[in-house]
Amino acid sequence: MQMLIMVLNNVSHLEHILNEFESNGVHGATIIDSTGMAKVINHAKPNELPIFGSLRMLMNEQRPFNKTIFTVIKDDQVQTAMSAIKNVVGDLSKPDVGIVFTVPVSFWEGINVD
């Protein structure tokens, strides 16, 4: 089993990726809002105290953000999931598309693997 994690920069692709997953037998994912380190650093003001900077970040709805997708899949589904992602977003090596990686999962409970 693998946990596939994707940080998606263009959030308008989210539903398309999830539909591609579903169409290709990848069922179940968790999506969270996320922000990259570079975006936080680039928006910080040098004179701000860290606590106020953090509060400003939480209050600023205009701040760019990403979506991070987590899904636990069988080893043989990794290439299928990658093809689904690339069908939607294209070349991941281009800037501001996103990143994808997997992490081996040695234990799970509550996930139907059949």
C-alpha distances in whole Angstrom, upper triangle without the diagonal:
4,7,10,13,16,20,22,26,27,27,28,25,23,24,24,20,19,21,20,16,18,20,17,15,13,14,14,14,16,19,21,24,24,27,27,29,31,32,33,35,37,38,39,43,44,47,44,43,39,40,42,39,36,38,39,36,35,38,38,37,38,35,32,29,25,23,19,16,13,10,7,6,4,5,9,9,9,13,14,13,15,18,18,19,21,23,24,24,25,25,23,25,28,29,28,26,23,20,16,13,10,9,6,5,7,9,9,12,14,11,12,9,12
4,6,9,13,16,19,22,24,23,25,23,20,22,22,18,17,20,18,15,17,19,16,15,12,13,13,13,14,17,19,21,21,24,23,25,28,29,30,32,33,35,36,39,41,43,41,40,36,37,38,36,33,35,36,33,32,35,35,34,34,32,29,25,22,19,16,13,10,8,6,5,6,6,9,9,8,11,13,11,13,16,16,16,18,21,21,21,22,22,20,22,25,26,25,22,19,16,12,10,6,6,5,5,8,10,10,14,15,12,14,11,14
4,6,10,13,16,19,21,20,23,20,18,19,20,16,15,18,17,14,16,19,17,15,12,13,12,10,11,13,15,18,18,20,20,22,25,25,26,28,30,31,32,36,37,40,37,37,33,33,35,32,30,32,33,29,28,32,31,30,31,28,26,22,19,16,12,10,7,6,4,6,9,9,12,11,9,13,14,11,13,16,16,15,18,20,20,20,21,21,18,21,23,24,22,20,17,14,10,8,5,5,6,6,10,11,11,13,14,12,14,13,16
4,7,10,12,16,18,17,20,17,15,17,17,13,13,16,15,12,15,17,15,14,11,12,11,9,11,12,14,16,16,18,18,21,23,23,25,27,28,29,31,35,36,39,36,36,32,33,34,31,29,31,31,28,27,30,30,28,29,26,23,20,16,14,10,8,6,5,6,7,10,10,12,10,8,11,11,8,9,13,13,11,14,16,16,16,17,17,15,17,20,20,19,16,13,11,7,6,4,7,9,10,14,15,14,17,17,14,16,15,18
4,7,10,13,15,15,18,15,13,16,16,13,13,16,16,13,16,19,17,17,13,14,13,10,10,10,11,13,12,15,14,17,19,20,21,23,24,26,27,31,32,35,33,32,29,29,30,28,25,27,28,24,24,27,26,25,25,22,20,16,13,10,7,6,5,7,9,11,14,14,16,13,11,13,14,11,11,14,14,11,14,17,16,15,17,17,14,16,18,18,16,14,11,8,6,5,6,8,11,12,16,17,16,18,19,16,19,18,21
4,6,9,12,12,14,12,10,14,14,10,12,15,14,13,16,18,17,17,14,15,14,11,11,9,11,12,11,13,13,16,17,17,19,21,22,23,25,29,31,34,31,32,28,29,30,27,24,26,26,23,23,25,24,23,22,20,17,14,10,8,6,5,7,9,12,13,16,16,18,15,12,14,14,11,10,13,12,9,12,14,13,12,14,14,11,13,15,15,13,10,7,6,4,7,9,11,15,16,20,21,20,22,21,19,21,20,23
4,6,9,10,13,11,10,14,15,12,13,17,16,15,18,21,20,21,17,18,16,13,12,10,10,9,8,9,9,12,14,14,16,18,19,20,22,25,27,30,28,28,25,26,26,23,21,23,23,19,19,22,21,19,19,16,13,10,7,6,4,6,9,12,15,17,20,20,21,19,16,17,18,14,13,16,15,11,13,16,14,12,14,14,11,13,14,13,10,9,5,5,7,9,12,14,18,19,22,23,22,24,24,22,24,24,27
4,6,6,9,8,8,11,12,10,12,15,15,14,17,19,19,20,17,18,17,14,13,10,10,10,9,10,10,14,15,14,16,19,19,20,22,26,28,31,29,30,26,27,27,24,22,24,23,19,20,22,20,18,17,15,12,9,6,5,6,8,11,14,17,18,21,22,22,19,17,18,18,14,13,15,13,10,12,14,11,9,12,12,10,13,13,12,9,7,5,7,9,12,15,17,21,22,26,26,25,27,26,24,25,25,28
4,6,9,9,10,13,14,13,15,18,17,18,21,22,22,24,21,22,20,17,16,13,12,11,9,9,9,13,12,11,14,17,16,17,20,23,26,28,27,28,25,26,26,22,21,23,21,18,19,20,18,16,15,13,9,7,5,7,9,11,15,17,21,22,25,25,26,23,20,21,21,17,16,18,16,13,14,15,13,10,13,13,11,13,11,10,6,5,5,9,11,15,18,20,24,25,29,30,28,30,29,27,29,29,31
4,5,6,8,11,11,11,14,16,16,17,20,21,21,23,21,22,21,18,17,14,14,12,12,12,13,16,16,14,17,19,18,19,22,25,28,31,29,30,28,28,28,24,23,24,23,19,20,21,19,16,15,13,10,9,7,8,11,13,16,19,22,23,26,27,27,24,21,21,21,18,17,17,16,12,13,14,11,8,12,13,12,14,12,11,8,7,8,11,14,17,20,23,26,27,31,32,30,32,30,28,30,30,32
4,5,5,9,10,10,12,14,15,16,18,20,21,22,19,20,18,15,14,11,11,10,11,12,13,17,17,15,18,21,20,20,23,26,29,31,29,30,27,28,27,24,23,23,22,19,18,20,18,15,14,13,10,8,6,6,9,11,15,17,21,22,25,26,27,23,21,22,21,18,17,18,16,13,15,15,12,10,14,16,14,17,16,15,11,10,10,13,15,18,20,23,26,27,30,30,29,30,28,26,28,28,30
4,6,7,8,10,11,13,14,16,17,18,20,22,20,20,19,17,16,13,14,13,14,16,17,21,21,18,21,24,23,22,26,29,32,34,32,33,31,31,30,27,26,26,25,22,21,22,20,17,16,16,13,12,10,10,13,13,17,19,23,24,27,28,28,24,23,23,21,18,18,18,15,13,14,14,10,10,14,16,16,19,17,16,13,11,13,16,17,20,23,26,28,29,33,33,31,32,30,28,29,29,31
4,6,5,6,9,10,11,12,14,15,17,19,17,17,17,15,15,13,14,14,15,16,18,21,21,20,22,25,24,24,28,31,34,36,34,35,32,33,32,29,28,28,27,24,24,25,23,20,19,18,15,13,11,10,12,12,15,16,20,21,24,24,24,20,19,19,17,15,14,14,12,9,11,11,7,7,11,13,13,16,15,15,13,10,11,14,14,18,20,23,26,26,30,30,29,30,28,26,26,26,28
4,5,5,6,9,10,11,12,14,15,17,14,15,14,11,12,9,11,11,13,15,17,21,21,20,22,25,25,25,28,31,34,36,34,34,31,31,31,28,26,27,26,23,22,24,22,19,19,18,15,13,10,8,9,9,12,14,17,18,21,23,23,19,18,19,17,14,14,15,12,10,12,12,9,10,13,16,15,18,18,18,15,12,12,14,14,17,18,21,24,24,28,28,25,26,24,22,23,24,25
4,5,5,6,9,10,10,12,14,15,14,13,13,12,12,11,13,14,17,19,21,24,25,23,26,29,28,28,31,34,37,39,37,37,35,34,34,31,29,30,29,26,25,26,24,21,21,21,18,16,13,11,13,11,14,15,18,19,22,23,23,19,19,19,17,14,15,16,12,11,14,13,10,12,15,18,18,21,21,21,18,15,15,17,17,19,21,23,26,25,29,29,26,27,24,22,23,23,24
4,5,5,6,9,10,10,12,14,13,14,14,13,15,13,16,17,19,21,22,26,26,25,27,30,29,29,33,36,39,41,39,40,37,37,36,34,32,32,32,28,27,29,27,24,23,23,20,18,15,13,14,13,15,15,19,19,21,23,22,18,18,17,15,13,13,13,9,9,11,9,7,9,12,16,16,19,19,20,17,14,15,16,16,19,20,23,26,26,29,30,27,28,26,23,23,24,24
4,5,5,6,9,10,11,12,10,12,12,11,13,12,14,16,17,19,20,24,24,23,26,29,28,29,32,35,38,40,38,39,35,36,36,33,31,32,31,28,27,29,27,24,24,23,20,17,14,12,12,10,12,12,15,15,18,19,18,15,14,14,12,9,10,10,7,6,9,8,6,8,11,14,14,17,18,19,16,13,13,14,13,15,17,20,22,22,26,26,24,25,23,21,21,21,22
4,5,5,6,9,10,11,9,9,9,8,10,10,13,15,17,20,22,25,26,25,27,30,30,30,33,37,39,41,39,39,36,36,36,33,31,32,31,28,27,29,27,25,25,24,21,18,15,12,12,9,11,11,14,14,17,19,18,14,14,15,13,10,12,12,9,9,12,12,10,12,15,18,17,21,21,22,19,16,15,16,14,17,17,20,21,21,25,24,22,23,21,18,18,18,20
4,5,5,6,9,10,9,10,11,11,14,14,17,19,21,24,25,29,29,28,30,33,33,33,36,40,42,45,42,43,39,39,39,37,34,35,35,31,30,31,30,27,27,27,24,21,18,15,16,13,15,14,16,16,18,20,19,15,16,16,13,11,13,13,9,10,13,11,10,13,16,19,19,23,23,24,22,18,18,19,17,20,20,23,24,24,27,27,24,25,23,20,19,20,20
4,5,5,6,9,8,10,12,12,15,15,19,20,22,24,25,29,29,28,31,34,33,34,37,40,43,45,43,43,40,40,41,38,35,37,36,32,32,33,32,29,29,28,25,22,19,16,16,13,15,13,16,14,17,18,16,13,13,13,10,8,10,9,5,7,10,8,8,11,13,16,16,20,21,22,21,17,17,17,16,18,18,21,23,23,26,26,24,25,23,20,20,19,19
4,5,5,6,5,7,9,9,12,13,17,19,21,23,24,28,29,28,30,33,33,34,36,40,42,45,42,43,39,39,40,37,34,36,36,32,31,33,32,29,29,28,25,22,19,16,15,11,12,10,12,11,13,15,14,10,11,11,8,6,9,9,6,8,11,11,11,13,15,17,17,21,22,23,21,18,17,17,14,16,15,18,19,19,23,23,20,21,20,16,16,15,16
4,5,5,5,6,8,10,13,15,18,21,23,26,27,31,32,31,33,36,36,36,39,42,45,47,45,45,41,41,42,39,36,37,37,34,32,34,33,30,31,30,27,24,21,18,17,14,14,12,13,12,14,17,16,12,14,14,11,10,13,13,9,12,15,13,13,16,18,21,21,24,25,27,25,21,20,20,18,19,19,21,22,21,24,24,21,21,19,16,15,15,15
4,6,8,9,12,14,17,18,22,24,26,28,29,33,34,33,35,38,38,39,41,45,47,50,47,48,44,44,44,42,39,40,40,37,35,37,36,33,33,32,29,27,23,20,20,17,17,15,16,14,16,18,16,13,14,14,10,10,13,12,9,12,14,12,13,16,18,21,21,25,26,27,26,22,21,22,19,21,20,23,24,24,26,26,24,24,22,19,18,17,17
4,6,9,12,13,17,18,22,24,26,28,29,32,33,33,35,38,38,39,41,45,47,50,47,48,44,44,45,42,40,41,41,37,36,38,37,34,34,33,30,27,24,21,20,16,16,14,14,12,13,14,12,9,11,11,7,8,11,9,7,11,13,12,13,16,17,19,20,23,25,27,25,22,21,20,18,19,18,20,21,21,24,24,22,23,21,18,16,15,15
4,6,10,12,16,18,21,24,26,29,30,33,34,34,36,38,39,40,42,46,48,50,48,48,44,44,45,42,39,41,41,37,36,38,37,35,35,34,31,28,24,21,20,16,15,12,12,10,11,13,11,8,11,12,9,9,12,12,10,13,16,15,16,19,20,22,22,25,27,29,27,24,22,21,18,19,17,19,19,19,21,21,19,20,18,14,13,12,11
4,7,8,12,14,18,21,22,25,26,29,31,31,32,35,36,36,38,42,44,47,44,44,40,40,41,39,36,37,37,34,33,35,34,32,32,31,28,25,21,18,16,12,11,8,9,7,9,12,11,7,9,11,8,7,11,12,9,11,15,15,15,17,19,21,20,23,25,26,25,21,19,18,15,16,14,16,17,16,19,19,17,17,16,12,12,11,12
4,7,10,13,17,20,22,25,26,30,32,31,32,35,36,36,38,42,44,46,44,43,40,39,40,38,35,36,37,33,31,34,33,31,32,31,28,25,21,18,16,12,11,8,9,8,11,14,14,11,13,15,12,10,14,15,13,14,17,17,17,19,21,23,22,26,27,28,26,23,21,20,17,18,16,18,18,17,19,18,16,16,13,10,10,10,11
4,7,10,14,17,19,23,24,27,30,29,30,33,34,34,36,39,42,44,41,40,37,36,37,35,32,33,33,30,28,31,31,28,29,28,26,22,19,16,14,10,9,6,8,9,12,15,16,13,14,17,15,12,15,17,14,15,19,19,18,20,22,24,22,26,27,28,25,22,20,19,17,17,16,17,17,16,18,17,14,14,12,9,10,11,13
4,7,10,13,15,19,20,24,26,25,26,29,30,30,32,36,38,40,37,37,33,32,33,31,28,29,30,27,25,27,27,25,26,25,22,19,16,12,10,7,5,5,8,10,13,16,17,14,14,16,15,12,14,16,14,13,17,18,17,18,21,22,20,23,25,25,22,19,17,16,14,15,14,15,16,15,18,17,14,15,13,11,13,13,16
4,7,10,13,16,18,21,24,23,23,27,28,28,29,33,35,37,34,33,30,29,30,28,25,26,27,23,21,24,24,22,24,22,20,16,14,10,8,6,5,7,10,12,16,18,20,17,16,19,18,15,17,19,17,15,19,20,18,19,22,23,21,24,25,24,21,19,17,16,15,15,15,15,17,16,19,18,15,15,14,13,15,16,19
4,7,9,13,15,19,21,19,20,24,25,24,26,30,32,34,31,31,27,27,27,25,22,23,24,20,19,21,21,19,20,18,16,13,10,6,6,5,6,9,12,15,19,21,22,19,18,20,19,15,17,19,16,15,18,19,17,17,20,21,19,22,23,22,18,17,14,15,14,15,16,17,19,18,22,21,19,19,18,16,19,20,22
4,6,10,13,16,18,17,17,21,22,21,23,26,29,30,27,27,24,23,24,21,18,19,20,17,15,18,18,16,17,16,14,10,8,6,5,7,8,12,15,18,22,23,25,22,21,23,22,18,19,22,19,17,20,22,19,18,22,23,20,23,23,21,18,17,14,15,15,16,17,18,20,20,23,22,20,21,20,19,22,23,26
4,7,10,13,16,14,14,18,18,18,19,23,25,27,24,24,21,20,21,18,16,17,17,13,12,14,14,12,14,12,10,7,6,5,6,9,12,15,18,21,25,26,28,25,23,25,24,20,21,23,21,18,21,22,19,18,21,22,19,22,22,20,16,16,14,15,16,17,19,20,23,23,26,26,24,24,23,23,25,26,29
4,7,10,12,11,11,14,16,15,17,20,23,25,22,22,19,19,19,16,14,16,16,12,12,15,14,13,14,11,9,6,5,6,6,10,12,16,19,22,25,26,28,25,23,25,25,21,21,23,22,18,21,23,20,18,21,21,18,20,20,17,14,14,12,13,14,16,18,19,22,22,26,26,24,26,25,24,27,28,31
4,7,9,7,7,11,12,12,13,17,19,21,19,19,16,17,17,14,12,14,14,10,11,14,12,12,12,9,7,5,6,8,9,13,15,19,22,25,28,28,30,27,25,26,27,23,22,25,23,20,22,24,21,19,21,21,18,19,19,16,12,14,12,13,15,17,20,21,24,25,28,28,27,29,28,28,30,31,34
4,6,5,7,9,10,11,13,17,18,21,19,20,17,18,18,15,14,16,16,12,14,17,15,15,15,11,9,7,8,10,11,14,16,20,23,25,28,28,30,27,24,26,26,23,22,24,23,20,21,24,21,18,20,19,16,17,16,13,11,12,10,11,14,16,19,20,23,25,28,29,28,30,30,29,32,32,35
4,5,5,6,9,10,11,14,16,18,17,17,14,16,17,13,13,16,15,12,15,17,16,17,16,13,12,11,11,14,14,17,19,23,25,28,30,30,32,30,27,28,29,26,24,27,27,23,24,27,25,22,23,22,19,19,18,15,13,15,13,14,17,18,20,21,25,26,29,30,30,32,32,31,34,34,37
4,5,5,6,9,10,13,15,18,17,18,16,18,18,14,14,17,16,13,16,18,16,17,16,12,11,11,12,15,16,19,22,25,28,30,33,32,34,31,28,29,30,27,25,28,27,23,24,27,24,21,23,21,18,17,16,13,11,14,13,14,18,19,22,24,27,29,32,33,33,35,35,34,37,37,40
4,6,5,6,9,12,14,17,16,17,15,17,16,13,13,15,13,10,13,15,13,14,12,8,7,8,10,14,15,19,21,25,28,30,33,33,35,32,29,30,31,27,26,28,27,23,24,26,24,21,23,22,19,19,17,14,11,14,14,15,19,21,24,25,29,30,33,34,33,35,35,34,37,37,40
4,6,5,6,10,12,15,13,14,11,13,13,9,9,12,11,8,11,13,12,13,13,9,9,10,12,15,16,20,22,26,29,31,34,34,36,34,31,32,33,30,28,31,30,26,27,29,27,24,26,25,22,22,21,17,15,18,16,18,21,22,25,26,29,30,33,34,33,35,35,34,37,38,41
4,5,5,9,10,13,12,13,11,14,14,10,11,14,13,11,14,16,15,17,15,12,12,13,15,18,19,23,25,29,31,34,37,36,38,36,33,34,35,32,30,33,32,28,29,31,29,26,27,26,23,22,21,18,16,19,18,19,22,24,27,27,31,32,35,36,36,38,38,37,40,40,43
4,6,8,10,13,13,15,14,16,16,12,13,16,14,12,15,17,14,16,14,11,11,13,15,19,20,24,26,30,33,35,38,38,39,37,34,35,35,32,30,32,32,28,28,31,28,25,26,25,23,22,20,16,15,18,18,20,23,25,28,29,33,35,38,38,38,40,40,39,42,42,45
4,7,10,12,11,13,12,14,13,9,11,13,10,9,12,13,11,13,11,9,10,12,15,19,21,24,27,31,34,36,39,39,41,38,35,36,37,33,32,34,33,29,30,32,29,26,28,27,25,24,23,19,17,20,20,22,25,27,30,31,35,36,39,39,39,40,40,39,42,42,45
4,6,9,7,10,9,11,10,7,9,11,9,9,13,14,12,15,14,11,13,15,18,21,22,26,28,32,35,38,41,40,43,40,37,38,39,36,34,37,36,32,33,35,32,29,31,30,27,27,25,22,20,23,22,24,27,28,31,32,35,36,39,40,39,41,41,40,43,44,47
4,6,6,9,10,12,10,8,11,13,11,11,15,15,14,17,16,14,16,18,21,25,26,30,32,36,39,41,44,44,46,44,41,42,43,39,38,40,39,36,36,39,36,33,34,33,31,30,28,25,23,26,26,27,30,32,35,35,39,40,43,43,43,44,44,44,47,48,51
4,6,8,10,13,12,10,13,15,14,14,18,18,17,21,20,18,20,21,24,27,28,32,34,38,40,43,46,45,48,45,42,44,45,41,40,42,41,38,38,41,38,35,36,35,32,31,30,26,25,28,28,29,32,33,36,36,40,41,43,44,44,46,46,46,49,49,52
4,7,9,12,10,10,13,15,13,15,18,18,18,22,21,19,22,23,26,29,31,34,36,40,42,45,48,48,50,48,45,47,48,44,43,45,44,41,41,44,41,38,40,38,36,35,34,30,28,31,31,32,35,36,39,39,42,43,46,46,46,47,47,47,51,51,55
4,6,8,7,6,10,11,10,12,15,15,15,19,19,17,20,21,24,27,28,32,33,37,40,43,46,46,48,46,43,45,46,42,41,43,42,39,40,42,39,36,38,37,35,34,33,29,27,30,29,30,33,34,37,37,40,41,43,43,43,44,44,44,48,48,52
4,6,6,6,9,10,11,12,15,16,16,20,21,19,21,22,25,27,28,32,33,37,39,42,45,45,48,46,43,45,46,42,41,44,43,39,41,43,40,37,40,39,35,35,34,31,29,31,30,31,33,34,36,36,39,39,42,41,41,42,43,43,46,47,51
4,6,5,6,9,10,10,12,14,15,19,19,17,19,19,22,24,25,28,29,33,35,38,42,42,44,42,39,41,42,39,38,41,40,36,38,40,37,35,37,36,33,33,32,28,26,29,27,28,30,31,32,32,35,35,38,38,37,39,39,39,43,44,47
4,5,5,6,9,10,11,12,14,18,19,17,20,20,22,24,25,28,29,33,35,38,42,42,45,42,40,42,43,39,39,41,40,37,39,41,38,36,38,37,34,35,34,30,28,30,28,29,31,32,33,33,36,36,38,37,37,38,38,38,42,43,47
4,5,5,6,8,10,10,12,16,17,15,18,19,22,24,25,29,30,34,37,40,43,44,46,44,41,43,44,40,39,42,40,37,39,41,38,35,38,37,34,35,34,30,28,30,29,30,32,33,35,35,38,38,40,40,39,40,40,40,44,45,48
4,5,5,6,9,10,10,14,15,13,15,16,19,22,23,26,28,32,35,38,41,41,44,41,38,40,41,37,36,39,37,34,35,38,35,32,35,34,31,31,30,26,24,26,25,26,29,30,32,32,36,36,39,38,38,39,38,39,42,43,46
4,5,5,6,9,10,13,14,12,15,15,17,19,20,24,25,29,31,35,38,39,41,38,36,38,38,35,34,37,35,32,34,36,33,31,33,33,30,30,30,26,23,25,24,25,27,28,30,30,33,33,35,35,34,35,35,35,39,40,43
4,5,5,6,9,12,14,12,15,16,19,20,22,25,27,30,33,36,40,41,43,40,38,40,40,36,36,39,37,34,36,38,34,32,35,35,32,33,32,28,26,27,26,27,29,30,32,32,35,35,38,37,36,36,36,36,40,41,44
4,5,5,6,10,11,10,13,14,18,20,22,25,27,31,34,37,41,41,43,41,38,40,40,36,36,38,36,33,35,36,33,31,34,34,31,32,30,27,24,26,25,27,29,31,33,33,37,37,39,39,38,38,38,38,41,42,45
4,5,5,8,9,7,10,11,14,16,18,22,24,28,31,34,37,38,40,37,35,36,36,33,32,34,33,29,31,33,30,27,30,30,27,28,27,23,20,22,21,23,25,27,29,30,33,33,36,36,35,35,35,35,38,39,42
4,6,8,10,9,12,11,14,16,18,21,23,26,29,33,36,37,39,36,34,36,36,32,32,34,32,29,31,33,30,28,31,31,28,30,29,25,22,24,22,24,26,27,29,29,33,32,35,34,33,33,33,33,36,37,40
4,6,9,9,12,13,16,18,20,23,26,29,32,36,39,40,42,39,37,39,38,35,35,37,34,31,33,35,31,29,33,33,31,32,30,27,24,25,25,26,29,30,32,33,36,36,39,38,36,37,35,36,39,40,43
4,5,6,9,11,15,17,19,23,25,29,32,35,39,40,41,38,36,37,37,33,33,35,33,29,31,32,29,27,30,30,28,29,28,24,21,23,22,25,27,29,32,33,36,36,39,38,37,38,36,36,39,40,43
4,5,8,9,13,15,18,21,24,27,31,33,37,38,39,36,34,35,35,31,31,33,30,27,29,30,26,25,28,29,27,28,26,23,20,21,21,24,26,28,30,32,35,35,38,38,36,36,35,34,37,38,41
4,6,9,13,15,18,22,25,28,32,34,38,38,40,36,34,35,35,31,30,32,30,26,28,29,25,23,26,27,25,26,24,21,18,19,20,23,25,28,31,32,36,36,39,39,37,38,37,36,38,40,42
4,6,10,13,16,20,23,26,30,32,35,36,37,34,32,33,33,29,28,30,28,25,26,28,24,22,25,25,23,24,22,19,15,17,17,20,23,25,28,29,33,33,37,37,35,36,35,34,37,38,41
4,7,11,13,17,20,24,27,29,33,33,34,31,29,29,29,26,25,26,25,21,22,24,20,18,21,21,19,20,18,15,12,14,14,16,19,22,25,27,30,31,35,35,33,34,34,32,35,35,38
4,7,10,13,16,20,23,26,29,30,31,28,26,27,26,23,22,24,22,19,20,22,19,17,20,20,18,19,18,15,11,13,12,14,16,19,22,23,27,27,31,31,30,31,30,29,31,32,34
4,6,10,13,16,20,22,25,26,27,24,22,23,23,19,18,20,19,15,17,19,16,14,17,17,15,17,16,14,10,10,9,11,13,16,18,20,24,24,28,28,27,28,27,26,28,28,31
4,6,10,13,17,19,22,23,25,21,19,21,20,17,17,19,17,14,16,18,15,13,17,18,15,18,18,16,13,11,10,11,12,14,16,18,21,22,25,25,24,25,24,22,24,25,27
4,7,10,14,16,19,20,22,19,17,19,19,15,15,18,16,13,16,18,15,14,17,18,15,17,18,17,14,12,9,10,10,11,13,15,18,18,22,22,20,22,21,19,22,22,25
4,7,10,13,16,17,19,16,14,16,16,12,13,15,13,11,14,16,14,14,17,18,15,18,19,19,16,14,11,11,9,11,11,13,16,16,20,19,18,19,18,16,18,19,21
4,7,10,13,15,17,14,13,15,15,12,13,16,15,13,16,18,17,17,19,20,17,20,22,21,19,17,14,12,10,10,10,11,13,12,16,16,14,16,15,13,15,16,19
4,6,10,12,14,11,10,13,13,10,12,15,13,13,16,18,17,18,20,21,18,21,23,24,22,19,16,14,11,11,9,11,12,11,14,14,12,14,13,10,12,12,15
4,7,9,12,10,10,13,13,11,13,16,15,15,18,20,20,20,22,23,21,23,26,26,24,22,19,17,13,12,9,9,9,8,11,11,9,11,11,8,10,9,12
4,6,8,6,7,11,10,9,12,14,14,14,17,19,19,20,21,22,20,23,26,27,25,22,20,17,14,12,10,10,10,9,12,12,11,13,13,9,10,8,10
4,5,5,7,10,10,10,13,15,15,16,19,20,21,22,23,24,22,25,27,29,28,25,22,20,16,14,11,12,10,10,12,13,12,14,15,11,11,7,9
4,5,6,9,10,10,12,14,15,16,18,20,21,22,22,22,21,23,26,28,27,24,22,19,15,13,10,10,9,10,12,14,14,17,18,15,14,11,13
4,6,7,8,10,11,12,14,16,17,18,20,21,21,22,21,23,26,28,28,24,22,20,16,15,12,14,13,14,15,17,17,19,20,16,15,12,13
4,6,5,6,9,10,11,12,14,15,17,18,19,20,19,21,24,26,25,22,20,18,14,13,11,13,13,14,16,18,17,19,19,15,14,11,12
4,5,5,6,9,10,11,12,14,16,16,17,17,15,18,21,23,22,19,17,14,11,10,8,11,11,13,16,18,17,20,20,17,17,14,16
4,5,5,6,9,10,10,12,14,15,15,15,14,17,19,22,22,18,17,15,12,12,11,14,15,17,19,21,21,23,24,20,20,17,18
4,5,5,6,9,10,11,13,14,15,16,15,18,21,23,23,19,18,16,13,14,13,16,17,18,21,22,21,23,23,19,18,16,16
4,5,5,6,9,10,11,12,13,14,14,17,19,21,20,16,15,13,10,11,11,14,15,16,20,21,20,21,21,17,17,15,17
4,5,5,6,8,10,10,10,11,10,13,16,18,17,14,12,11,8,10,10,14,16,18,21,23,22,24,24,21,21,19,20
4,5,5,6,9,10,9,11,11,14,16,19,19,15,14,14,12,13,14,18,19,21,24,26,25,27,26,23,22,20,21
4,6,5,7,9,10,12,12,16,17,19,18,14,14,14,12,14,15,18,20,21,25,26,24,26,25,21,21,20,20
4,5,5,6,8,10,9,13,14,16,15,11,10,10,9,12,13,17,19,21,24,25,24,26,25,22,22,21,22
4,5,5,5,6,7,11,12,14,14,10,11,11,10,13,15,19,21,23,27,28,27,29,29,25,26,24,25
4,6,6,9,11,14,14,17,16,13,14,15,14,17,18,22,24,26,29,30,29,31,30,26,26,25,25
4,6,9,10,14,14,15,14,11,12,13,13,17,19,22,25,26,30,30,29,30,29,26,26,25,26
4,7,7,11,10,12,10,7,9,11,12,15,18,21,24,26,30,31,29,31,30,27,28,27,28
4,6,9,9,11,12,8,10,12,13,16,19,22,25,27,31,32,31,33,33,29,30,29,30
4,5,6,9,10,8,9,10,12,15,18,21,24,27,30,32,31,34,34,30,31,30,31
4,5,8,8,6,6,7,8,11,15,18,21,24,27,29,29,31,31,28,29,28,30
4,7,9,8,8,8,10,13,16,20,23,26,29,31,31,34,34,31,33,31,33
4,7,6,8,10,13,16,19,23,26,29,32,34,34,36,36,33,35,33,35
4,6,8,10,13,16,20,23,27,29,33,34,34,36,36,34,35,34,37
4,6,9,13,16,19,22,26,28,32,33,32,34,34,32,33,33,35
4,7,10,14,17,20,24,26,29,31,30,32,32,29,31,30,32
4,7,10,14,17,20,22,26,27,27,29,29,26,28,27,30
4,7,10,13,17,19,23,24,24,27,27,24,26,25,28
4,7,10,14,16,20,21,21,24,24,21,23,22,24
4,7,10,13,16,18,19,22,22,20,22,20,23
4,7,9,13,15,15,18,19,17,19,17,20
4,6,10,12,13,16,18,16,18,17,20
4,6,9,11,15,17,15,17,15,18
4,6,7,11,13,12,14,12,16
4,7,11,14,13,15,13,16
4,7,10,10,13,12,15
4,7,7,9,10,13
4,6,8,10,13
4,7,9,12
4,6,9
4,6
4
